[in-house]
Amino acid sequence: MNLDAVRTFVAAVDAGQFQDAAAALSITQQAVSKRIAALEKDLGVRLFTRTARGTHLTVDGQTFLPHARELLRVEARADASVRPGRRALRVDVHSRRIAPAVLLQDFHRAHPHIELDVVTLDADVHAAMAAVEAGTVDATFHAVTVAARHLPAAIRTTRVIDEHHELLVGPRHALANARSVTPAQLAEHRIWMPGLAPGTEWADYYDELAAAFGLTIDLVGPVFGNEALLAEIADSAELATLAGVRTRYLWPDSYDLRRVPVRDPSPIYPMSLIWRDDNPHPALAALRDHLASRRVQAAGTEVWLPAWAHLS
């Protein structure tokens, strides 16, 4: 069915005259008549009766009218679902607990008129980058561990997050009351991170961090989820784990868990926004500008970065 003809039919009904419908559609009255005639031929019925005093809907025209309006609404929704600037900006945050999700929520507060579709692909940087390249998502946040010249031609990245660490411990842990701890101090304690998948960029990061400071990062144990991990740490005098300063954890007050900053130097987990350079969605530029304005760089603070953070 020709939607231009359907649109003309609805315009003629709303205007009451073919001449007025022609003016509303910026076409000639003859074009309106031809479109209506073609639609009537396609449907096999007369939609209007024509008299010296104007046109009136037939019974078939009255029956067809609500369906014609619905066809135009469906067309508008279909167009809006894919047209850049009209559909939601789709962004992968990997996990809704970590810094990218926090920053994306901050972006939404600053730009409430921009519609967002926040997804969690649960993928490493390679799979997430492939999703961006394929157009499954508009952007993703990940640590980029290779130089830009080795990335796919259409892919662009920019570092937007320098995530500092905190030690998460229970009230009986030896470091529970420390105001801060150094990586050297952590070498004497067990860092428990079950489920750290080998081969991912975050596993590579913690391998390099452990090698740089002689840390013991224990991956042993089944993964029962964050709630179970927090309960184990709260009840232990030995277990501890590392978390980003903007990672959102919730636990009962009875756990009395402590978040202790890691400093001198402060290990940094660098994360980049990844997108296609030919993506025309206008909200993508707004997101990039927002993230650039919110990037926190601690002046005068000694930091440690993995070797791949210096690649260009």
C-alpha positions in Angstrom: 0.0 0.0 0.0 1.3 3.4 -1.0 1.8 5.4 2.2 1.9 8.7 0.4 -1.6 7.9 -0.9 -2.7 7.0 2.7 -1.2 10.2 4.0 -3.1 12.2 1.3 -6.3 10.4 2.2 -6.0 11.4 5.9 -5.0 14.9 5.0 -8.1 15.2 2.8 -10.3 14.0 5.6 -8.8 16.4 8.1 -8.8 19.4 5.7 -12.3 18.7 4.4 -11.4 19.7 0.8 -8.9 18.3 -1.7 -7.7 21.9 -2.4 -6.9 22.5 1.3 -5.2 19.0 1.6 -3.1 20.0 -1.4 -1.9 23.2 0.3 -1.2 21.2 3.5 0.9 18.7 1.6 2.6 21.2 -0.7 1.3 19.4 -3.8 -1.2 20.2 -6.5 -4.9 19.5 -6.2 -4.6 17.3 -9.2 -1.9 15.2 -7.4 -4.3 14.8 -4.5 -7.0 13.5 -6.8 -4.6 11.1 -8.5 -3.4 9.7 -5.2 -6.9 9.2 -3.8 -8.0 7.6 -7.1 -5.0 5.2 -7.0 -5.7 4.3 -3.4 -9.4 3.6 -4.2 -8.3 1.4 -7.1 -5.9 -0.5 -4.9 -8.5 -1.1 -2.2 -11.3 -1.8 -4.7 -13.8 0.7 -3.0 -14.8 4.3 -3.1 -13.5 6.3 -0.1 -15.2 9.6 -1.0 -18.4 10.8 -2.6 -17.9 13.9 -4.6 -20.6 16.5 -4.9 -20.8 20.2 -5.9 -20.6 21.1 -2.2 -17.4 19.1 -1.6 -16.3 15.5 -0.7 -17.7 13.2 2.0 -16.5 9.9 3.3 -18.3 6.8 2.2 -19.1 4.0 4.7 -15.9 2.3 3.4 -14.0 5.5 3.9 -15.2 5.8 7.4 -14.2 2.2 8.1 -10.7 2.7 6.6 -9.9 6.0 8.3 -8.8 4.7 11.8 -6.6 2.1 10.1 -5.1 4.7 7.8 -4.2 6.8 10.9 -2.6 3.8 12.6 -0.6 3.0 9.4 0.9 6.5 9.6 1.6 6.2 13.3 3.4 2.9 12.7 5.4 4.5 9.9 6.5 7.3 12.2 7.5 4.9 15.0 9.5 2.7 12.5 11.3 5.8 11.2 12.1 7.0 14.7 13.4 3.6 15.8 16.4 3.8 13.4 16.9 7.4 12.3 19.9 9.0 14.0 18.9 11.7 16.5 15.4 10.2 16.8 16.2 6.8 18.2 17.8 6.2 21.6 21.6 6.3 21.9 22.5 2.7 22.7 25.5 2.4 25.0 27.1 -0.7 26.6 28.4 -0.3 30.2 29.4 -3.9 30.8 28.1 -3.7 34.3 25.6 -1.3 36.0 27.8 -1.2 39.1 30.9 0.3 37.7 32.2 3.8 36.7 30.8 3.9 33.1 27.3 3.3 34.4 27.7 6.1 37.0 29.0 8.5 34.4 26.2 7.6 32.0 23.7 8.3 34.7 25.4 11.7 35.3 25.1 12.4 31.5 21.4 11.6 31.6 20.8 14.0 34.5 22.7 16.7 32.6 20.8 15.9 29.3 17.4 14.5 30.3 16.0 15.2 26.8 18.5 12.7 25.2 17.0 9.2 25.2 19.4 6.4 26.2 19.3 2.7 25.8 21.7 1.3 28.4 22.8 -2.3 27.8 25.3 -4.7 29.4 26.9 -6.9 26.8 29.0 -8.9 29.3 31.8 -8.9 26.8 35.5 -8.2 26.8 37.0 -5.3 24.8 37.3 -7.4 21.5 33.7 -8.6 21.5 32.4 -5.1 22.6 34.4 -3.4 19.9 33.0 -5.9 17.3 29.5 -4.9 18.5 30.3 -1.3 17.9 31.8 -2.0 14.5 28.6 -4.0 13.6 26.3 -1.3 14.8 24.8 -3.4 17.6 25.6 -0.6 20.0 26.6 3.1 19.4 29.4 3.1 22.0 31.0 1.0 24.8 33.4 1.6 27.6 36.5 -0.6 27.9 40.2 -0.6 28.6 41.9 -0.5 25.2 45.1 -2.5 25.4 46.4 -2.1 21.8 47.7 0.9 19.9 45.2 2.9 17.7 47.0 1.8 14.5 46.0 -1.8 15.3 42.3 -1.1 15.8 39.7 -1.6 13.0 39.7 1.3 10.5 36.3 2.7 11.5 36.8 2.5 15.3 37.8 5.5 17.4 38.6 5.6 21.1 39.3 8.3 23.7 40.3 7.8 27.3 37.6 9.1 29.5 37.9 7.4 32.9 40.9 7.1 35.2 39.5 4.8 37.9 41.3 4.8 41.2 41.1 1.8 43.5 39.9 1.2 47.1 40.6 -1.8 49.2 37.3 -3.4 50.4 37.7 -5.2 53.8 35.7 -6.4 56.7 35.9 -4.9 60.2 38.3 -7.6 61.6 40.8 -7.2 58.8 44.2 -5.8 59.8 43.8 -2.8 57.4 40.2 -2.0 58.4 41.0 1.1 60.3 43.7 2.5 57.9 43.1 5.9 56.4 44.8 4.7 53.2 47.1 1.9 52.1 50.0 1.6 49.7 50.4 -1.2 47.1 53.5 -2.3 49.0 51.3 -2.9 52.1 48.9 -5.0 50.0 51.7 -7.4 49.2 51.3 -8.8 52.7 47.6 -9.6 52.2 45.4 -11.8 50.2 43.4 -10.1 47.5 40.4 -12.2 46.6 38.9 -11.8 43.2 37.1 -15.0 42.2 35.7 -15.1 38.6 38.4 -12.9 37.1 38.2 -14.3 33.6 41.6 -15.1 32.0 42.4 -13.3 28.7 40.1 -10.3 29.4 41.6 -6.8 29.5 40.8 -6.6 33.2 42.6 -9.9 34.0 45.6 -8.5 32.1 45.4 -5.4 34.1 45.4 -7.2 37.5 48.2 -9.5 36.3 50.4 -6.5 35.5 49.4 -4.8 38.8 50.3 -8.0 40.8 53.6 -8.3 39.0 54.5 -4.6 39.6 53.9 -4.7 43.4 54.2 -8.4 44.3 50.5 -8.8 45.1 48.8 -12.1 45.7 45.5 -12.1 43.7 43.5 -15.2 44.5 41.1 -16.4 41.9 40.2 -19.6 43.7 36.6 -20.3 44.5 33.2 -20.7 42.8 31.5 -17.4 41.8 28.2 -16.9 43.7 27.8 -13.3 42.9 28.8 -9.9 44.4 26.4 -10.4 47.4 28.1 -13.6 48.4 31.5 -12.1 47.9 30.7 -9.2 50.2 29.3 -11.5 52.9 32.5 -13.6 52.9 34.7 -10.5 53.1 32.6 -9.0 55.9 33.0 -12.2 57.9 36.8 -12.7 57.3 39.9 -11.2 59.0 42.0 -12.1 56.0 40.0 -11.6 52.8 40.0 -8.3 50.9 39.2 -7.3 47.4 39.8 -4.3 45.2 37.1 -2.1 43.8 36.9 1.1 41.7 36.1 4.2 43.7 32.9 4.7 41.7 31.9 1.0 41.9 28.5 0.8 43.5 28.1 -1.9 46.1 25.3 -2.2 48.7 25.4 -4.3 51.8 23.7 -4.5 55.2 24.9 -2.2 57.9 25.8 -5.2 60.0 28.6 -6.1 57.6 30.5 -2.9 58.6 32.6 -3.1 55.4 35.3 -0.5 54.9 36.5 1.1 51.7 40.2 2.2 52.1 41.9 4.3 49.4 45.0 2.8 47.7 47.7 5.5 47.3 51.4 6.2 46.9 51.2 5.3 44.1 47.5 5.1 43.3 46.8 2.3 40.7 44.7 3.6 37.8 42.4 1.5 35.7 42.1 3.5 32.4 38.9 3.1 30.4 38.0 4.5 27.0 34.9 5.3 25.1 34.8 3.4 21.9 32.6 4.3 18.9 32.5 4.3 15.1 33.8 7.5 13.4 31.0 7.4 10.9 28.2 7.1 13.4 26.0 10.2 12.8 23.9 10.1 16.0 24.1 13.6 17.4 23.8 12.4 21.0 27.1 10.6 20.6 29.0 13.9 20.2 27.1 15.3 23.3 28.2 12.2 25.3 31.8 12.6 24.2 31.8 16.3 25.2 30.2 15.5 28.6 32.8 12.7 29.4 35.7 15.0 28.4 34.4 17.7 30.8 34.0 15.2 33.6 37.3 13.4 33.4 39.1 13.6 36.7 42.8 13.8 36.8 44.3 14.0 40.3 46.9 16.7 40.1 50.0 16.1 42.2 49.0 12.5 43.0 51.5 9.7 42.2 49.8 7.1 40.0 50.6 3.8 38.5 49.3 2.8 35.0 49.7 -0.4 33.1 52.2 -0.3 30.2 49.5 -0.5 27.6 47.9 2.8 28.9 50.8 4.6 27.2 50.2 3.2 23.8 49.1 5.5 21.0 
